[in-house]
Amino acid sequence: MPTMTIDKKRIFQLAVFVLVGFNVWVWYPVFVAPAAEDSVYFLDVGQGDSQLVVLSNVKILIDGGRNKRVLNALDSALGQKNNKYIDILLMTHPELDHYGGFIEVLRRYDVGLFISNGQVVDADEFRVLKNELAAKNVPVIELREGDAIRHKDAKFSVFSPDKALLEKGNPNEAGIVMMFENGEARVLFTGDIGFLAENILIAKDYDLNADVLKIGHHGSKNSSGENFIAAVLPAASVIGVGQNSYGHPAPQTLKTLEWAGSKIYRTDKDGTVKIVLYDNFSSENKTPARWLPAMLTGRYKSSTMLTLSLAQLKNGHDLKKAESFAREAVCVDINTASSERLTKIRHIGAKRAQLLIEARPFVSIKELIRVKDIGPLRLADILAEGKACVL
């Protein structure tokens, strides 16, 4: 049986990973499912987030998307290895596009443990989720900064939220941020955090460097600041996104990742993205994903899965480009930067960069309000991004 521990400032053994109930055979009449390779899946659940970490026979589902689409994604990802048991459901924060799918998962899977940051919302769907957890007798715990989940050599370290972020009441910024480490593999999961939480993580001097980054907030214009990407320097970045009216992913976010030399993958274009942690095979193997027979799981639509090798992603990483980006990403001095470099600041295009140069010198960033077309709202965005500076 898999053994896993949860650190709550100290490590204690978790004994909830025994299959519950005697009806598992009804759902999946294979007594021992074959062990899966250690992989991280970024599931295609439309406009929402869901990631699946598989460590041998241990499965951890981080967020569940908005609805039952996650069921198709799980079937496609796991195939015949799907024994209808998930060890941990982890909700980064209580937004419907992150927890709605958990309701359907709980109705069809046995679950060992439910983890959240402790935030609750007044919503019908959230009440249904709580009722399903109670009906299935799933243990519920809360994790915050400093806590960790361990399984053998693998570890999920919780970097955020801290008490201050939780008290601010912004569910996105207070979402759970975790670094997953297994051997030499490092994957950073960021939920829906934006500039505020990103800058706090940088200020706390966490080691944010990761091979793979789950891009925050579906690639929102209010996340993935240059200073944060410079701290992570991911070989690959994955954006969980579907058809939406929010402009996700934002052009600036995509541009930042490109400048950093990070390979970009998107679930709306690539389908489910599977990253195998240790196997070394031809990278970017895109094949139709398989699904279980309809009599076992329901007849769900087949989907596409892009399979990648972490080793090849790391070998193909342009470190020279990444390191150059990191050196330049510390900040942009609005008094000395060239017109081209000024355009790396949010809301500053070529025309506005020239107006900024003509308005020099500046004593503080707040004086950018003197530049034509930079009003209070744009100034607030620039300040929140933390990219502009006066040296």
Secondary structure, 3 states (H helix, E strand, C coil): CCCEEEECCCEEEECCCCCCCCCHHHHCCCCCCCCCCCEEEECCCCCCCCEEEEECCEEEEECCCCCCHHHHHHHHHHHHHCCCEEEEEECCCCCHHHHHHHHHHHHHCEEEEEEECCCCCCCHHHHHHHHHHHHCCCCEEECCCCCEEEECCEEEEEEECCHHHHHHCCCCCCCCEEEEEECCEEEEECCCCCHHHHHHHHHCCCCCCCCEEECHHHHCCCCCCHHHHHHHCCCEEEECCCCCCCCCCCHHHHHHHHHCCCEEEEHHHHCEEEEECCCCCCCCEEEECCCCCHHHHCCCCCCEEEEEEHHHHHHCCCHHHHHHHHHHCCCEECCCCCHHHHCCCCCCCHHHHHHHHHCCCCCCHHHHHHCCCCCHHHHHHHHHHCCEECC
